[in-house]
Amino acid sequence: MNSVEMVKKFSDAFGPSGFEDDVIGVAKELIPQGYEYQIDTLNNLYFEKKLGSSGVSVHFDAHADEVGFIVQAIAPNGLIRFLPLGGWDTRNIPSSKVLIKTQEGKYVKGIVCSKPPHFMSKNDKDKPLNFEDLFIDVGATNKVDVEKNYGIRIGDPVAPDVICEFDEDHDLFIGKAFDCRIGCAAVFDTIRNIDTNKNISASLSSQEEVGERGMKALISKIKADVMICFEGCPADDTFSEEYMIQSAIKRGPMLRFFDVSMITHPKFMHFAQRVADKYNIPMQVSVRKGGGTNGGISHLSDIPTIIIGIPVRYAHSHHGFASYQDYKNAIFLASKIVEELDEDILKEFKIK
């Protein structure tokens, strides 16, 4: 499977937080020969290839889950009340198509709806839109219809109904869940590209969007010297002043110095910057007042960690843009970082 098709397949996969089964199914087919894998009860996929007890060990991670929803209740008229899985802006949700996955594995199409403007009072129009004002309509006529004929139950997961496309003329993907499915693809493409003289392990972790829960369960398995965490990071080039832009699409991958979950290991960060400069890889750096990644967990376990972000416009919404060139440069950067790492450089990461 080539890179474009792999990104599209990961993007299309159904996988809200806690329900990543389809994503893991895609990933299992891509695990390279010679790697052993295991899947835990949280849906974390972990795989590794050990070449020996000595030398440099590197771990790659990207989270498999996407922001989605979960069915909370079914109203008598057949409308479905739901709650968010991950961080949504309520204003981005109405009128969007969604898929509900039933316990039998069937996918049911629905539309997120709110009270039509024709029936709104002035007070309705003036008040903010809250989650309690939103429902999913699957076209049913009542609650019994929803449960019996559609097979939908409380607790069923919901994800955006979007098919990823690649615009070759403009070097752009448009689709859903690039946070962090584009990172999932990057894990596999990087492993394909790197020199095999390192001990390599990798994970597609679960439930990142609801508090890095998968990585918290997974971290005890990871025995690497360093970790590279791929992220589909929010692009800031559409609504920011030029001097504040730090993750624009088509300007290269992003290395993050700081967010609310992690102060990045300075020596590892500076090493990554030097590698980018050495190989003329376009690269951006950022300092973020919000956000968080699985690196927030791994760096607390004494694993120097960097974030390589692939900028995504309109992350945490139904549709986003991502640049294929940014994706390829993220893989190139990660591959060269691993290639340049040796035991002497690792010693430099330690406090003396």
Stockholm file with secondary structure:
# STOCKHOLM 1.0

chainA/1-352         MNSVEMVKKFSDAFGPSGFEDDVIGVAKELIPQGYEYQIDTLNNLYFEKKLGSSGVSVHFDAHADEVGFIVQAIAPNGLIRFLPLGGWDTRNIPSSKVLIKTQEGKYVKGIVCSKPPHFMSKNDKDKPLNFEDLFIDVGATNKVDVEKNYGIRIGDPVAPDVICEFDEDHDLFIGKAFDCRIGCAAVFDTIRNIDTNKNISASLSSQEEVGERGMKALISKIKADVMICFEGCPADDTFSEEYMIQSAIKRGPMLRFFDVSMITHPKFMHFAQRVADKYNIPMQVSVRKGGGTNGGISHLSDIPTIIIGIPVRYAHSHHGFASYQDYKNAIFLASKIVEELDEDILKEFKIK
#=GR chainA/1-352 SS CCHHHHHHHHHHSCCBTTCCHHHHHHHHTTCCTTCEEEECTTCCEEEEECCCSSSCEEEEEEECCBCEEEEEEECTTSCEEEEEESCCCGGGCTTCEEEEECTTSCEEEEEEECCCGGGCCHHHHHSCCCGGGCEEECSCSSHHHHHHHSCCCTTCEEEECCCCEEEGGGTEEEESCHHHHHHHHHHHHHHHHSCSSSEEEEEEESCGGGTSHHHHHHGGGCCCSEEEEEEEEECCSSSSCGGGCCSCTTSCCEEEEEETTEECCHHHHHHHHHHHHHTTCCCEEEECSSCCCTHHHHGGGTCCEEEEEEEEETTTSSCEEEEHHHHHHHHHHHHHHHHHCCHHHHHHHSCC
#=GC SS_cons         CCHHHHHHHHHHSCCBTTCCHHHHHHHHTTCCTTCEEEECTTCCEEEEECCCSSSCEEEEEEECCBCEEEEEEECTTSCEEEEEESCCCGGGCTTCEEEEECTTSCEEEEEEECCCGGGCCHHHHHSCCCGGGCEEECSCSSHHHHHHHSCCCTTCEEEECCCCEEEGGGTEEEESCHHHHHHHHHHHHHHHHSCSSSEEEEEEESCGGGTSHHHHHHGGGCCCSEEEEEEEEECCSSSSCGGGCCSCTTSCCEEEEEETTEECCHHHHHHHHHHHHHTTCCCEEEECSSCCCTHHHHGGGTCCEEEEEEEEETTTSSCEEEEHHHHHHHHHHHHHHHHHCCHHHHHHHSCC
//
